Amino acid sequence: MGQNNRRDFRENHASKNSGEKFGLVDLPEPYVVWMAGEGFPAGRLGRQLAEVYEIKINGLEYLFNPFCDNTL
């Protein structure tokens, strides 16, 4: 990958990720519950979604509040 391609990638990545942050914990609870019923995918994403499911059904989303400062 050339130097210009690397710079373009970083600039595009930064522009796509600027503004409001979004994470798996931000997924709507009904969607996560539906996905739990359908079965999570294999691999890392599936494990993360299963953890988000446990967090949401136990009402623990507030634990992420310190990490969700929108002023960054």
Beta strands, then each sheet from edge to edge (+ up, - down):
end
